[in-house]
């Protein structure tokens, strides 16, 4: 099944890039690295696995949240505290 969305001008379906799947995959791999690193290694390699895992989780969250924000109807505005 192809994930599709419509073009805002012509209302024709266009293929949605698999960005959210990439983000979720990065998060799952990051969690796996962060959990397997301490169980399998010691010292520097353990820290390397944990750091890479945390970095992948953060990158995945950024990608997924950017994708969800792009799905919005474009009505987002910053708060107007001064008014």
C-alpha positions as CSV (number, residue, x, y, z in Angstrom):
1,X,0.0,0.0,0.0
2,X,1.4,3.3,-1.1
3,X,1.0,6.2,1.4
4,X,-0.4,9.1,-0.7
5,X,-1.4,12.7,-0.1
6,X,-3.0,15.3,-2.4
7,X,-1.2,18.3,-3.9
8,X,-2.7,21.5,-2.5
9,X,-3.1,23.2,-5.9
10,X,-4.2,20.5,-8.2
11,X,-5.8,18.1,-5.7
12,X,-4.0,15.2,-7.4
13,X,-2.6,12.4,-5.3
14,X,1.2,12.5,-4.9
15,X,3.3,9.9,-3.2
16,X,4.3,10.9,0.4
17,X,8.0,10.4,1.2
18,X,8.7,7.7,3.8
19,X,10.2,10.2,6.2
20,X,8.1,9.2,9.2
21,X,9.2,5.5,8.6
22,X,12.8,6.6,8.6
23,X,12.3,8.5,11.8
24,X,10.6,5.6,13.5
25,X,13.3,3.2,12.3
26,X,16.0,5.5,13.7
27,X,14.3,5.6,17.0
28,X,14.0,1.8,17.2
29,X,17.6,1.3,16.2
30,X,18.7,3.9,18.7
31,X,16.8,2.2,21.5
32,X,18.3,-1.1,20.5
33,X,21.8,0.3,20.5
34,X,21.3,2.0,23.9
35,X,20.0,-1.2,25.4
36,X,22.4,-3.7,23.8
37,X,25.6,-1.6,24.3
38,X,25.8,-1.9,28.1
39,X,24.8,-5.6,28.0
40,X,27.5,-6.6,25.5
41,X,30.4,-4.2,25.9
42,X,32.4,-2.3,28.6
43,X,34.3,0.9,28.6
44,X,34.5,3.2,25.6
45,X,32.5,0.9,23.3
46,X,29.7,0.8,25.8
47,X,29.6,4.6,25.9
48,X,29.8,4.8,22.1
49,X,26.8,2.5,21.7
50,X,24.8,4.5,24.3
51,X,25.7,7.8,22.7
52,X,24.9,6.6,19.2
53,X,21.6,5.3,20.5
54,X,20.6,8.5,22.2
55,X,21.6,10.5,19.0
56,X,19.5,8.2,16.8
57,X,16.5,8.5,19.1
58,X,16.8,12.3,19.1
59,X,17.2,12.4,15.3
60,X,14.2,10.1,14.9
61,X,12.0,12.3,17.1
62,X,13.0,15.4,15.2
63,X,12.2,13.8,11.9
64,X,8.9,12.4,13.0
65,X,7.8,15.6,14.7
66,X,8.7,17.6,11.6
67,X,6.6,15.3,9.5
68,X,3.6,15.6,11.8
69,X,4.0,19.4,11.8
70,X,4.0,19.4,8.0
71,X,0.7,17.5,8.0
72,X,-1.1,20.3,9.7
73,X,-3.3,22.5,7.7
74,X,-0.9,25.4,7.9
75,X,-2.9,27.3,10.5
76,X,-0.1,27.3,13.1
77,X,0.9,30.7,14.4
78,X,3.2,31.6,17.2
79,X,1.6,32.8,20.4
80,X,0.9,36.5,20.5
81,X,1.7,37.4,24.1
82,X,2.0,41.1,23.4
83,X,-1.6,41.5,22.2
